[in-house]
C-alpha cells in the first residue's frame, strides 16, 4: 500500500509541475505616465524580500535577462549553454541572455536604448528581467516602492519590447516544453524520495533482515542513476542559452533526492516484484523491551525491540537476526507469548524482508 502511495505522490507532483501556470502575475495596479501595470511585494517575516513590476505584452515573448555569473561562463565554455549574443561587447559581457526567441534577440541588437536600460536595471538596480508569455516582469531585491527611477526605466524598456514585430511569424517555444518536461520529471523524483524518507522516519518495525545491504546498494544505484539522468538531461537541453540553469537545478535536485530515492527504489522493487514463495520461520522469544527516549524539547517517545533465541544456521536457508525492531502494536501482541512466527520474503534482488509476523 505504501509503495502505491509513493508512486501516486510522484505522479501528482509531475502533473502539478507540468500544468502549473506561472505566466499570470499578481499585484496592485500602478500607472507610470499612461502605462498601466502591476506592482507586487514578496514579504517574509514582515520584511519585503522582492519587488516585482509587471506589464502586459501584446504577444508572447520568452526570455530572461540576468547579470552574468562565473557559473554562466563555465557552462558556456563547457558547451552546455549557447548564449544569444547581440554583438555589443560590454552588454554581452555583463548581461546573460537566456532566450531562444530570434525576434527578441533581434530587438536587443537593434535598440541601443533597450540595452542601456537593461544594463542599468540589472547591474545598477540589482534586478532581473524576464517574460514567460504575455507579461513582462521586473524583479528587484528589497523594497523598491519609493524608487520612481526604477518604474520609469522599466516602463521605457517595456515600451521598446512591446513594439516587437510579430506579424510574420508567431514564436513557438518548443524548448520551453522540454524544460517543463524535465522539471516535472525531476520534481516527481524528489517527491518520491521525500515520501520514501517519510516512510523510513515513520516506520516503527524492521523491514529488512539486513538494512545496511539495502542502504549501500540504494546509494550506489541512486548515484549511478543520478549521473545517467543528468547526462541525458544535459544532452536533451543542450544547444540553448536557457538550458544551463535547468541543468544546474536538475543536478541539485537529483543530488539531494537520489541517495534516499535510490534506497527506496531498490527496496520497493525488491518487494513489489517478489514472486517467490516466502520462508516461514519460528523462533522462541527471548524478551521484548520498551525503550524510552526524550527529545531536546522534552517530548517523550518509545521504541520497541524483540530478541529471539539463537538459531542453528546450518538448518536455515535465511539467517534471521537475533534482534528486530517492532511496533507498539506488535509489542502488545507479543506480551505473554513464547514464539514468533515470521513470514520472510526472499526479495526480487535477493534481499530478504519481513512480510508478516505472528505470535504464539
C-alpha positions as CSV (number, residue, x, y, z in Angstrom):
1,X,0.0,0.0,0.0
2,X,2.8,2.4,0.9
3,X,4.6,1.7,-2.3
4,X,1.5,2.6,-4.3
5,X,1.1,5.8,-2.3
6,X,4.7,6.8,-3.1
7,X,4.1,6.4,-6.8
8,X,0.8,8.3,-6.6
9,X,2.6,11.2,-4.9
10,X,5.2,11.2,-7.7
11,X,2.5,11.3,-10.4
12,X,0.7,14.1,-8.6
13,X,3.9,16.1,-8.3
14,X,4.6,15.5,-12.1
15,X,1.1,16.7,-13.1
16,X,1.2,19.7,-10.8
17,X,4.6,20.9,-12.1
18,X,3.7,20.2,-15.7
19,X,0.4,22.1,-15.6
20,X,1.3,25.0,-13.2
21,X,0.8,28.3,-15.0
22,X,3.5,30.9,-13.9
23,X,2.7,33.5,-16.6
24,X,-0.1,35.4,-14.9
25,X,1.3,37.8,-12.3
26,X,-0.4,39.3,-9.2
27,X,-0.2,42.7,-7.6
28,X,-1.8,46.1,-7.2
29,X,-2.4,48.4,-10.2
30,X,0.1,51.1,-10.9
31,X,0.3,53.8,-13.6
32,X,3.5,55.3,-14.9
33,X,2.6,58.1,-17.2
34,X,0.0,56.5,-19.5
35,X,1.4,53.0,-19.0
36,X,-0.6,50.6,-16.7
37,X,1.0,47.7,-14.9
38,X,1.1,45.8,-11.6
39,X,3.4,46.0,-8.5
40,X,3.7,43.2,-6.0
41,X,5.8,42.7,-2.9
42,X,7.0,39.3,-1.7
43,X,7.1,39.6,2.1
44,X,8.7,37.2,4.6
45,X,8.8,37.8,8.4
46,X,7.4,41.4,7.9
47,X,10.3,42.2,5.5
48,X,9.9,43.0,1.8
49,X,12.3,40.5,0.1
50,X,11.4,41.3,-3.5
51,X,9.6,43.9,-5.5
52,X,8.0,42.9,-8.8
53,X,6.7,45.1,-11.6
54,X,4.8,43.6,-14.5
55,X,3.3,44.9,-17.7
56,X,1.1,43.0,-20.3
57,X,2.5,42.5,-23.7
58,X,0.5,42.3,-27.0
59,X,2.1,38.9,-27.9
60,X,4.2,36.2,-26.3
61,X,7.9,36.6,-25.7
62,X,10.1,34.1,-23.9
63,X,13.4,35.4,-22.3
64,X,15.3,36.1,-19.1
65,X,18.0,38.7,-18.6
66,X,20.3,38.4,-15.6
67,X,23.7,39.6,-14.6
68,X,26.2,37.1,-16.0
69,X,27.9,35.0,-13.3
70,X,31.0,32.9,-13.2
71,X,28.9,29.8,-13.4
72,X,27.3,31.0,-16.6
73,X,30.8,31.4,-18.1
74,X,31.7,27.9,-17.1
75,X,28.5,26.5,-18.6
76,X,29.2,28.3,-21.9
77,X,32.8,27.2,-22.0
78,X,31.8,23.6,-21.4
79,X,29.3,23.7,-24.2
80,X,26.2,23.1,-22.0
81,X,24.9,26.6,-22.9
82,X,24.9,28.6,-26.1
83,X,24.1,32.2,-25.2
84,X,22.4,34.5,-27.6
85,X,24.7,37.4,-28.5
86,X,23.9,41.0,-29.5
87,X,27.4,41.8,-30.9
88,X,27.9,44.6,-28.4
89,X,30.9,43.6,-26.2
90,X,30.1,45.2,-22.9
91,X,26.4,44.2,-22.9
92,X,27.2,40.6,-23.8
93,X,29.9,40.5,-21.1
94,X,27.7,41.7,-18.2
95,X,24.2,40.5,-19.2
96,X,23.3,36.9,-19.7
97,X,20.6,36.5,-22.4
98,X,18.5,33.3,-21.9
99,X,16.3,33.2,-24.9
100,X,15.6,31.1,-28.0
101,X,13.3,33.8,-29.5
102,X,15.1,35.3,-32.5
103,X,12.7,38.2,-32.6
104,X,13.7,39.2,-29.1
105,X,17.4,38.9,-29.8
106,X,17.0,40.9,-32.9
107,X,15.2,43.7,-31.0
108,X,18.1,43.9,-28.5
109,X,20.6,44.2,-31.3
110,X,18.6,47.0,-33.0
111,X,17.7,49.0,-29.9
112,X,20.5,50.8,-28.1
113,X,18.0,52.2,-25.6
114,X,16.9,48.7,-24.6
115,X,20.4,47.5,-24.0
116,X,21.3,50.6,-21.9
117,X,18.1,50.3,-19.8
118,X,18.7,46.5,-19.3
119,X,22.3,47.2,-18.0
120,X,21.0,49.9,-15.6
121,X,18.2,47.8,-14.3
122,X,20.3,44.6,-13.9
123,X,23.7,45.8,-12.8
124,X,22.9,49.1,-11.0
125,X,19.4,48.2,-9.6
126,X,20.3,44.5,-8.9
127,X,17.3,43.4,-11.0
128,X,16.2,40.5,-13.2
129,X,14.0,41.0,-16.3
130,X,12.0,38.1,-17.7
131,X,9.0,37.1,-19.7
132,X,7.3,33.7,-19.8
133,X,4.5,34.6,-22.1
134,X,2.4,37.8,-22.3
135,X,3.7,39.5,-19.2
136,X,7.0,41.4,-18.9
137,X,8.3,41.1,-15.3
138,X,11.0,43.1,-13.5
139,X,12.2,41.6,-10.2
140,X,14.3,43.5,-7.7
141,X,15.7,42.6,-4.3
142,X,14.3,44.6,-1.4
143,X,11.6,47.3,-1.1
144,X,11.6,49.5,-4.2
145,X,8.2,51.1,-3.6
146,X,9.7,54.6,-3.5
147,X,12.2,54.2,-6.3
148,X,10.5,56.1,-9.1
149,X,13.5,55.8,-11.3
150,X,13.1,52.1,-11.5
151,X,9.5,52.5,-12.6
152,X,10.4,54.9,-15.3
153,X,13.3,52.8,-16.6
154,X,11.2,49.6,-16.5
155,X,8.3,51.4,-18.3
156,X,10.7,52.6,-21.0
157,X,12.1,49.1,-21.5
158,X,8.6,47.7,-21.7
159,X,7.6,50.2,-24.4
160,X,10.5,49.1,-26.6
161,X,9.8,45.4,-26.2
162,X,6.1,45.8,-26.8
163,X,6.8,47.1,-30.3
164,X,8.3,43.8,-31.5
165,X,7.0,42.8,-34.9
166,X,5.1,39.5,-34.7
167,X,3.3,39.9,-38.0
168,X,5.4,37.5,-39.9
169,X,5.7,34.5,-37.6
170,X,4.5,33.6,-34.2
171,X,7.2,32.3,-32.0
172,X,6.6,28.7,-30.8
173,X,8.5,27.9,-27.6
174,X,9.4,24.3,-28.3
175,X,12.4,24.4,-25.9
176,X,10.1,25.6,-23.1
177,X,8.2,22.3,-23.5
178,X,11.4,20.4,-23.0
179,X,12.2,22.5,-19.8
180,X,8.7,21.9,-18.4
181,X,9.0,18.1,-19.1
182,X,12.4,17.9,-17.4
183,X,11.4,20.0,-14.4
184,X,8.2,17.9,-13.9
185,X,10.2,14.7,-14.1
186,X,12.9,15.7,-11.6
187,X,10.4,17.1,-9.1
188,X,8.3,13.9,-9.3
189,X,11.5,12.0,-8.4
190,X,12.1,14.5,-5.5
191,X,8.5,13.9,-4.3
192,X,9.1,10.1,-4.5
193,X,12.3,10.5,-2.4
194,X,10.6,12.7,0.2
195,X,7.7,10.3,0.6
196,X,10.2,7.4,1.0
197,X,12.1,9.4,3.6
198,X,8.8,9.9,5.5
199,X,8.2,6.2,5.3
200,X,11.6,5.5,6.8
201,X,11.0,8.0,9.6
202,X,7.5,6.8,10.5
203,X,8.0,3.0,10.2
204,X,8.4,1.5,13.7
205,X,9.3,-2.1,12.8
206,X,12.3,-3.6,11.0
207,X,11.6,-4.1,7.3
208,X,14.8,-5.8,6.1
209,X,16.8,-8.5,7.7
210,X,20.0,-6.6,6.7
211,X,19.2,-2.9,6.4
212,X,22.8,-2.0,5.6
213,X,22.7,-4.0,2.4
214,X,19.7,-2.1,1.1
215,X,21.3,1.3,2.1
216,X,24.6,0.5,0.4
217,X,23.0,-0.7,-2.9
218,X,20.4,2.1,-2.8
219,X,23.0,4.8,-2.5
220,X,25.3,3.2,-5.1
221,X,22.5,2.8,-7.7
222,X,21.0,6.1,-6.8
223,X,24.3,7.8,-7.6
224,X,24.6,5.9,-10.9
225,X,21.0,6.8,-11.9
226,X,21.6,10.4,-11.0
227,X,24.7,10.6,-13.2
228,X,22.9,8.9,-16.1
229,X,19.8,11.1,-15.8
230,X,21.9,14.3,-15.6
231,X,23.9,13.2,-18.7
232,X,20.6,12.6,-20.6
233,X,19.1,16.0,-19.4
234,X,22.3,17.8,-20.4
235,X,22.1,16.3,-23.9
236,X,18.3,16.9,-24.1
237,X,18.7,20.6,-23.2
238,X,21.9,21.3,-25.0
239,X,22.5,24.0,-27.6
240,X,20.3,26.6,-25.8
241,X,21.0,29.6,-23.7
242,X,18.2,28.6,-21.4
243,X,19.3,25.0,-20.7
244,X,22.3,25.6,-18.4
245,X,20.3,26.8,-15.4
246,X,17.8,23.9,-15.7
247,X,20.8,21.5,-15.8
248,X,22.2,23.0,-12.6
249,X,18.8,22.9,-11.0
250,X,18.5,19.2,-12.1
251,X,21.9,18.4,-10.7
252,X,21.0,19.9,-7.3
253,X,17.6,18.2,-7.1
254,X,18.9,14.8,-8.3
255,X,21.9,15.1,-6.0
256,X,19.7,15.7,-2.9
257,X,16.9,13.3,-3.9
258,X,18.5,10.2,-5.3
259,X,20.5,8.9,-2.3
260,X,17.3,8.4,-0.4
261,X,15.3,7.9,-3.7
262,X,17.8,5.1,-4.7
263,X,17.3,3.3,-1.4
264,X,13.6,3.5,-1.7
265,X,13.6,2.4,-5.4
266,X,15.7,-0.7,-4.6
267,X,13.5,-1.5,-1.6
268,X,10.3,-1.0,-3.4
269,X,11.2,-3.0,-6.5
270,X,12.7,-5.7,-4.2
271,X,9.3,-6.1,-2.5
272,X,6.9,-5.3,-5.4
273,X,8.4,-7.7,-7.9
274,X,9.0,-10.5,-5.4
275,X,7.0,-13.6,-6.7
276,X,8.9,-16.3,-4.8
277,X,7.4,-18.5,-2.1
278,X,8.1,-16.9,1.3
279,X,10.0,-18.7,4.0
280,X,8.2,-19.5,7.3
281,X,10.4,-19.3,10.4
282,X,9.5,-20.0,14.0
283,X,11.7,-18.6,16.8
284,X,11.5,-18.7,20.6
285,X,11.1,-15.2,22.0
286,X,13.8,-14.4,24.5
287,X,12.5,-11.0,25.6
288,X,10.7,-7.9,24.4
289,X,11.8,-4.4,25.5
290,X,10.4,-0.9,25.6
291,X,12.9,1.9,25.3
292,X,12.1,5.4,26.5
293,X,13.5,8.4,24.6
294,X,13.3,12.2,25.2
295,X,13.9,14.9,22.7
296,X,15.7,18.2,23.5
297,X,12.3,19.8,23.8
298,X,11.2,17.4,26.4
299,X,8.9,15.2,24.3
300,X,8.8,11.6,25.2
301,X,8.5,8.7,22.7
302,X,9.0,5.0,22.8
303,X,10.6,2.3,20.6
304,X,10.2,-1.4,20.9
305,X,12.5,-4.4,20.2
306,X,12.2,-8.1,20.3
307,X,15.1,-10.6,20.9
308,X,15.0,-14.2,19.8
309,X,17.0,-17.2,20.9
310,X,19.9,-18.1,18.8
311,X,19.1,-20.4,15.8
312,X,21.1,-23.1,14.1
313,X,22.5,-21.5,10.8
314,X,23.1,-25.0,9.3
315,X,19.4,-25.7,9.2
316,X,18.3,-22.3,7.7
317,X,18.2,-21.0,4.2
318,X,17.9,-17.5,5.5
319,X,19.8,-16.2,8.6
320,X,17.4,-14.3,10.9
321,X,19.0,-11.6,13.1
322,X,18.5,-12.2,16.9
323,X,17.1,-8.7,17.4
324,X,14.5,-6.8,15.5
325,X,12.5,-3.5,16.0
326,X,8.8,-4.0,16.4
327,X,5.8,-1.6,16.6
328,X,3.8,-0.7,19.7
329,X,1.0,-2.9,18.3
330,X,3.5,-5.8,18.0
331,X,4.8,-5.2,21.5
332,X,1.3,-5.5,22.9
333,X,0.5,-8.6,20.8
334,X,3.8,-10.3,21.9
335,X,3.1,-9.9,25.6
336,X,2.8,-13.3,27.3
337,X,3.7,-15.2,24.1
338,X,6.6,-17.5,23.7
339,X,7.1,-17.9,20.0
340,X,7.2,-15.6,17.0
341,X,6.2,-16.7,13.5
342,X,7.9,-14.8,10.7
343,X,7.0,-14.9,7.1
344,X,10.1,-13.8,5.2
345,X,10.1,-12.7,1.5
346,X,13.2,-13.7,-0.4
347,X,13.1,-10.4,-2.5
348,X,13.5,-9.7,-6.2
349,X,17.0,-8.6,-5.6
350,X,17.7,-11.4,-3.1
351,X,17.3,-9.0,-0.2
352,X,15.2,-10.8,2.4
353,X,12.5,-8.8,4.2
354,X,9.8,-9.3,6.8
355,X,6.4,-9.7,5.2
356,X,4.3,-10.7,8.2
357,X,4.7,-11.7,11.8
358,X,2.5,-13.5,14.3
359,X,2.8,-14.6,17.9
360,X,2.0,-18.0,19.5
